[in-house]
Amino acid sequence: MAMAALRREGGRFAPLIYPRPITAFRSSPLPPILENEGPVGVRYISTQVVRNRMKSVKNIQKITKAMKMVAASKLRAIQTKAENSRGLWQPFTALLGDLPSADVKKNVVVTISSDKGLCGGINSTSVKISKGLHKLNSGPEKETKYVILGEKAKAQLIRDSKKDIELIITELQKNPLNYTQVSVLADEILKNVEFDALRIVFNKFHSVVSFVPTVSTVLSPEVVEKEAESGGKLGDLDSYEVEGGETKGEILQNLAEFQFSCVMFNAVLENACSEQGARMSAMDSSSRNAGDMLDRLTLTYNRTRQASITTELIEIISGASALEG
Amino acid sequence: MVIVPATTGQMGVLPGHVATIAELKPGVLSVHEGNETTKYFVSSGFVFIHANSFADIIAVEAVPLDQIDANLVQKGLVEFTQKLSSATTDLEKAEAQIGIDVHSALNSALTG
């Protein structure tokens, strides 16, 4: 009776626990069971630490499950938008092609990333590719600058490429994404940054489990003219009659700017979808891990509890048999 | 057949049209399929007519005509005319002028 009461009060009476070396039959890597010297000289085993650990792991599991649900619902909302926006840049690619191999003097890499974390490795892959593009396009008379969208890429790129960053834009997803917002953004970039080629790095959303890092290239009108003259993919551009405007150059300028804003719109939406999908799978694996951990902790907890009951019984019985005989 | 509001005027596009890139101004886009016609108001954009008789129309905003509210069009027109008269910088004048162009095109789309 007294023993049980003492055990229950264990956490409060005993001075704060210090782990004793682990006993032979325990094989789990978790903290060893605690043996305390109580004030009466009685030894009892406390399950308090394991219980606390179980509580916190269970909370983490609940939180990550909730985050997964939230990400799933946000993904549903934004996925239709992203799929509809694909039709926006396809005509441009049909006309002007996508020429990642265009060799130009002034490259601008637009890296699109998320503001919030806990979304797996998508931001790291985008940054890796941006850095790769920078390296690829370095050489005499060539320069590459960065335009960064999103906190995560900013944190990673500001460490070693601070001098190459032209523009940083964050908090993109505060309001739901729409074309007007992105076109204002595109306008800012076009006004403030000189470029011959814009390379937009983002994660394209293929399915909930697959996000492919992609680079879309938008060329400035002068480069388009040059490529058209040299033949190759853009060779047929000259066969198109250009209506309206004073010169062909003016129309091509408007075209390039419109193309940039359309491609940006699609890229931002796809990246947002990829972010939510990556977060879903990250939170899913996290809650599964928490569940596994909880199972192991439960086993330890039960072993501890049973061991202390056995100890109590042994002491009672040996005390009783000592009295008898 | 498709009739697009290009900057140089209304342009009709039939299969076999020569390959063209044209910029659009605010106006009515009408798609004639057989005996049916669907009309949209387009704020601006581009039309690419390819040599294989495919045409791509990319518009910043396109609205079916029956979804336009006439009262809001009138209000917008009045508002932008006011803005033009009170505009000081070239930028403000240009923006007000664009607003007037779009709203008067909307007006004529609804009436005409």
Boltz contact constraints between the chains, C-beta under 6 A:
constraints:
  - contact:
      token1: [A, 91]
      token2: [B, 48]
      max_distance: 6.0
  - contact:
      token1: [A, 91]
      token2: [B, 56]
      max_distance: 6.0
  - contact:
      token1: [A, 91]
      token2: [B, 58]
      max_distance: 6.0
  - contact:
      token1: [A, 95]
      token2: [B, 48]
      max_distance: 6.0
  - contact:
      token1: [A, 239]
      token2: [B, 19]
      max_distance: 6.0
  - contact:
      token1: [A, 240]
      token2: [B, 19]
      max_distance: 6.0
  - contact:
      token1: [A, 240]
      token2: [B, 20]
      max_distance: 6.0
  - contact:
      token1: [A, 240]
      token2: [B, 21]
      max_distance: 6.0
  - contact:
      token1: [A, 241]
      token2: [B, 18]
      max_distance: 6.0
  - contact:
      token1: [A, 241]
      token2: [B, 20]
      max_distance: 6.0
  - contact:
      token1: [A, 242]
      token2: [B, 21]
      max_distance: 6.0
  - contact:
      token1: [A, 243]
      token2: [B, 6]
      max_distance: 6.0
  - contact:
      token1: [A, 243]
      token2: [B, 8]
      max_distance: 6.0
  - contact:
      token1: [A, 243]
      token2: [B, 20]
      max_distance: 6.0
  - contact:
      token1: [A, 243]
      token2: [B, 22]
      max_distance: 6.0
  - contact:
      token1: [A, 244]
      token2: [B, 6]
      max_distance: 6.0
  - contact:
      token1: [A, 244]
      token2: [B, 7]
      max_distance: 6.0
  - contact:
      token1: [A, 244]
      token2: [B, 8]
      max_distance: 6.0
  - contact:
      token1: [A, 244]
      token2: [B, 22]
      max_distance: 6.0
  - contact:
      token1: [A, 244]
      token2: [B, 23]
      max_distance: 6.0
  - contact:
      token1: [A, 251]
      token2: [B, 23]
      max_distance: 6.0
